[in-house]
Amino acid sequence: MAEFRVLPHSVAAQDFAAALGAFEKIVGVGWVIADEARLAPYRKAMLPVDIAAHAPSAVVMPNSVEQIQQLLKIANAHRIPFWPISTGRNFGYGSALPATRGQVVLDLKRLDRIVAVDPEMCTALVEPGVTYQQLYDYLAERNLPLWIDPPGPGPLVSLVGNTLERGGGNTPYGDHFEFACGMEVVLADGQVLRTGMGALPGSNSWQCFKFGFGPYLDGMFTQSNFGIVTKLGVWLMPRPAGHRTLLVQYDDEADLAKAVDTIRPLRMGGVIANTGVVGNAAIALTGVGPRSQFYQGQGAIPKEVVLTAARKFGIAAWNMTFSLYGTEEQIAPNLKIVTEAFERTGARVNPDAYNAAQVGVPSLTTLSILDWVGGGGLAWFSPVSPTRGADAVKQQQLAAAIHVDHGFDYMPGITLNARDMQHVMAILYDRNVEEQTRRADSCMKTLIRQFARHGYGVYRTGQGYMDEAAKQSGPVAAQVNRAIKRALDPNGILAPGKSGITI
Ligand SMILES: Cc1cc2nc3c(=O)[nH]c(=O)nc-3n(C[C@H](O)[C@H](O)[C@H](O)COP(=O)(O)OP(=O)(O)OC[C@H]3O[C@@H](n4cnc5c(N)ncnc54)[C@H](O)[C@@H]3O)c2cc1C
C-alpha cells in the first residue's frame, strides 16, 4: 500500500489510498498528486508559519464542474477535506497552503476558460484558472477597448482567487469584489448555485445586475468555506480617452495626515476616481535595490539612513500616486484642482508619473520588495481604518514601533479609498533563518492584537492568523458562520479553518 507522509485528519491510509484512486478515475492519470516531489510546490509559503501544520496530503486537479461534483461525492463519503485554490499564488497571505494539515488541495487552474466577454456591456465571465495577464492578452488580441484591474502580481494570479479574498488593484475598478457581478458556485453536496440573475434560466443580465431577487448571497462565498466558485462575472472598465498619473511627495514624515486628509474629499467627490496609494521611503527604495545596498547593521534600518538614501533617488518621506482619467478637457480642470490642493499643504506634485497598475497593465515590478531582505519571507498585515489623517498617523506610529521592537523595517503601502484606508504593510524577512521566521510570526501576532485594541481590524489575513482575526469579530459572528457552515457543508469537507470557520 502507498505510504503517505501527511494524511487528512481521522482518515486511515487505506481509505485515503482508495479515495485517491477514485479521484484519479474522475480527473485522469497525472491530475492527482500524492508524491512528495510534486507536492513540494504546494508546501511552500512566504508567511512565517510552521509549514508542517498546514501541509496538504495531496492535490487534485479537475477540469470541469461535473468532475468537481463527482469528487465531492467521494470526499463526503470519506470525510476528506478539499482546500480550493484558483492559481494558489496568495503570496504573503498563505500561498496555496490549507488552513489545517492534511487537506487535499483542489487546484482549479485547469478551469481556465474566459467564458464570455461582452464588449458592449463591458463584462466578462471567467473560470478560476484565468489570470489577469490572460484576460489582458485576450482583450489586446481582439483590440477591445477595455481595461482589466491587475493586482501587484497580476501576470501570475487569478481574478477569481483575488476577488474571493476581496483583494484590490489601482484603477477606478480597484475594489475587485465591488466590480464583480454574479457567481457560479458548487456547493458541498454537489449542487450548482448561480447567484444574482444567473439563477433565472435564460437570464441575460447575470453579469449586469449584481443583486438578483431575495438575499444577496455573493458575499457569503468570499473569504469563506461555503462553496467552490467555478465562474465569476467581472466588470471591465471602458478604456478612457486618456490618463495622467500624479506623484505627490512630502519630505516630512509627520505629513502623512496632510496627504490623507487632502485626498479624502477629492476621492469622495469623484475628482480622483481611482484607488491611490501612499508608501513611505523604505518601501519606495525597494524599487532601487536591496536593503544591503543602504544598510548592513543590525535591527530595523534607521529612519535617517532611509531618508538620506531615498533623497538621492528622488524619493521622499511619503510618496503618493493616483491618476486622472478622461479627455484632455476633462483632465485639465481636475489636474488644477488636485495640484493646488496638495501644493497648499506643502507637497511637491509631479503630473507626469507612471504606475502600470493604475492604467490597467499587469506588471511584476512590485515583486522587487522580495529582494529587499531576500530569502522569500513576506507576511502582509492589512488593517483598515477610516480615511482620516489622524488614524493614518496613529497606525503608522503603532506599526513602526512594533516593527522596530521586532527588528524589522516598517514598509507600508496605504490603499486610499474614499471612506476606508487599508494600511497594508509587508513584514519582510529571511525564511531560511529560523530565528527570523519566529520573530516575523511574533511581529504579525503582536500587530493583529495591538491594532485590535485600538479598534483596527484586518481586511484579510493568511493561514495561521485567521483564528486570531476571526476571534476579534466576537461570538455572534462565529455562531452565524458556523450555522451556515453546518447547513451547507454538514460533513465539513470544504476548507475547514478558512477564516476561522469549522463545523
Ligand atoms: C509583491 C506582492 C504584491 C501583491 N499585491 C497585491 C495587490 O495589489 N492586491 C491584492 O489583492 N493582492 C496582492 N498580493 C497578494 C496575492 O498575491 C494576490 O492577492 C493574489 O491574487 C492571490 O492569489 P491567487 O489569485 O492565486 O488566489 P488563490 O491563492 O488561488 O486563492 C486565494 C484563496 O481564496 C480561496 N479560493 C480561491 N479560489 C477559490 C474558489 N474557486 N472557490 C472557493 N475558494 C477559493 C482559497 O481560500 C484560497 O486560498 C500581492 C503579493 C505580493 C507578493
The ligand as an SDF file (V2000), in Angstrom:
LIG
                    3D

 53 58  0  0  0  0  0  0  0  0999 V2000
    4.6210   41.8290   -4.1420 C   0  0  0  0  0  0  0  0  0  0  0  0
    3.1870   41.4230   -3.9800 C   0  0  0  0  0  0  0  0  0  0  0  0
    2.2030   42.3260   -4.3100 C   0  0  0  0  0  0  0  0  0  0  0  0
    0.8610   41.9880   -4.1290 C   0  0  0  0  0  0  0  0  0  0  0  0
   -0.0770   42.8990   -4.4890 N   0  0  0  0  0  0  0  0  0  0  0  0
   -1.3790   42.6210   -4.3150 C   0  0  0  0  0  0  0  0  0  0  0  0
   -2.3690   43.5760   -4.6800 C   0  0  0  0  0  0  0  0  0  0  0  0
   -2.0710   44.6270   -5.2400 O   0  0  0  0  0  0  0  0  0  0  0  0
   -3.6660   43.2880   -4.4110 N   0  0  0  0  0  0  0  0  0  0  0  0
   -4.0310   42.1060   -3.8470 C   0  0  0  0  0  0  0  0  0  0  0  0
   -5.2230   41.8960   -3.6390 O   0  0  0  0  0  0  0  0  0  0  0  0
   -3.1180   41.1720   -3.5310 N   0  0  0  0  0  0  0  0  0  0  0  0
   -1.8060   41.3860   -3.7470 C   0  0  0  0  0  0  0  0  0  0  0  0
   -0.8690   40.4250   -3.4260 N   0  0  0  0  0  0  0  0  0  0  0  0
   -1.3080   39.1780   -2.7630 C   0  0  0  0  0  0  0  0  0  0  0  0
   -1.6650   37.9750   -3.6820 C   0  0  0  0  0  0  0  0  0  0  0  0
   -0.5520   37.5120   -4.3850 O   0  0  0  0  0  0  0  0  0  0  0  0
   -2.8460   38.2550   -4.6120 C   0  0  0  0  0  0  0  0  0  0  0  0
   -3.9750   38.6650   -3.8540 O   0  0  0  0  0  0  0  0  0  0  0  0
   -3.2730   37.0640   -5.4800 C   0  0  0  0  0  0  0  0  0  0  0  0
   -4.2370   37.4900   -6.4250 O   0  0  0  0  0  0  0  0  0  0  0  0
   -3.8840   35.8860   -4.7010 C   0  0  0  0  0  0  0  0  0  0  0  0
   -3.5090   34.7020   -5.3520 O   0  0  0  0  0  0  0  0  0  0  0  0
   -4.4530   33.8610   -6.3360 P   0  0  0  0  0  0  0  0  0  0  0  0
   -5.1190   34.7890   -7.2690 O   0  0  0  0  0  0  0  0  0  0  0  0
   -3.5930   32.7850   -6.8900 O   0  0  0  0  0  0  0  0  0  0  0  0
   -5.5480   33.2910   -5.3340 O   0  0  0  0  0  0  0  0  0  0  0  0
   -5.6060   31.8240   -4.7180 P   0  0  0  0  0  0  0  0  0  0  0  0
   -4.3680   31.5620   -3.9370 O   0  0  0  0  0  0  0  0  0  0  0  0
   -5.9540   30.8600   -5.7540 O   0  0  0  0  0  0  0  0  0  0  0  0
   -6.8610   31.9840   -3.7600 O   0  0  0  0  0  0  0  0  0  0  0  0
   -6.8080   32.6490   -2.5450 C   0  0  0  0  0  0  0  0  0  0  0  0
   -7.7380   31.9510   -1.5540 C   0  0  0  0  0  0  0  0  0  0  0  0
   -9.0880   32.1300   -1.9720 O   0  0  0  0  0  0  0  0  0  0  0  0
   -9.8440   30.9340   -1.7680 C   0  0  0  0  0  0  0  0  0  0  0  0
  -10.2420   30.4330   -3.1100 N   0  0  0  0  0  0  0  0  0  0  0  0
   -9.5270   30.5570   -4.2390 C   0  0  0  0  0  0  0  0  0  0  0  0
  -10.2110   30.0690   -5.2760 N   0  0  0  0  0  0  0  0  0  0  0  0
  -11.3700   29.6060   -4.7950 C   0  0  0  0  0  0  0  0  0  0  0  0
  -12.5130   29.0280   -5.4070 C   0  0  0  0  0  0  0  0  0  0  0  0
  -12.5610   28.8490   -6.7280 N   0  0  0  0  0  0  0  0  0  0  0  0
  -13.5720   28.6820   -4.6290 N   0  0  0  0  0  0  0  0  0  0  0  0
  -13.5330   28.9140   -3.2890 C   0  0  0  0  0  0  0  0  0  0  0  0
  -12.4760   29.4700   -2.6600 N   0  0  0  0  0  0  0  0  0  0  0  0
  -11.4020   29.8270   -3.4030 C   0  0  0  0  0  0  0  0  0  0  0  0
   -8.9280   29.9670   -1.0590 C   0  0  0  0  0  0  0  0  0  0  0  0
   -9.1240   30.0950    0.3270 O   0  0  0  0  0  0  0  0  0  0  0  0
   -7.5510   30.4400   -1.4650 C   0  0  0  0  0  0  0  0  0  0  0  0
   -6.5640   30.0920   -0.5140 O   0  0  0  0  0  0  0  0  0  0  0  0
    0.4920   40.7110   -3.5900 C   0  0  0  0  0  0  0  0  0  0  0  0
    1.5010   39.7930   -3.2790 C   0  0  0  0  0  0  0  0  0  0  0  0
    2.8400   40.1520   -3.4770 C   0  0  0  0  0  0  0  0  0  0  0  0
    3.9100   39.1770   -3.1140 C   0  0  0  0  0  0  0  0  0  0  0  0
  1  2  1  0
  2  3  1  0
  2 52  2  0
  3  4  2  0
  4  5  1  0
  4 50  1  0
  5  6  2  0
  6  7  1  0
  6 13  1  0
  7  8  2  0
  7  9  1  0
  9 10  1  0
 10 11  2  0
 10 12  1  0
 12 13  2  0
 13 14  1  0
 14 15  1  0
 14 50  1  0
 15 16  1  0
 16 17  1  0
 16 18  1  0
 18 19  1  0
 18 20  1  0
 20 21  1  0
 20 22  1  0
 22 23  1  0
 23 24  1  0
 24 25  2  0
 24 26  1  0
 24 27  1  0
 27 28  1  0
 28 29  2  0
 28 30  1  0
 28 31  1  0
 31 32  1  0
 32 33  1  0
 33 34  1  0
 33 48  1  0
 34 35  1  0
 35 36  1  0
 35 46  1  0
 36 37  1  0
 36 45  1  0
 37 38  2  0
 38 39  1  0
 39 40  1  0
 39 45  2  0
 40 41  1  0
 40 42  2  0
 42 43  1  0
 43 44  2  0
 44 45  1  0
 46 47  1  0
 46 48  1  0
 48 49  1  0
 50 51  2  0
 51 52  1  0
 52 53  1  0
M  END
$$$$
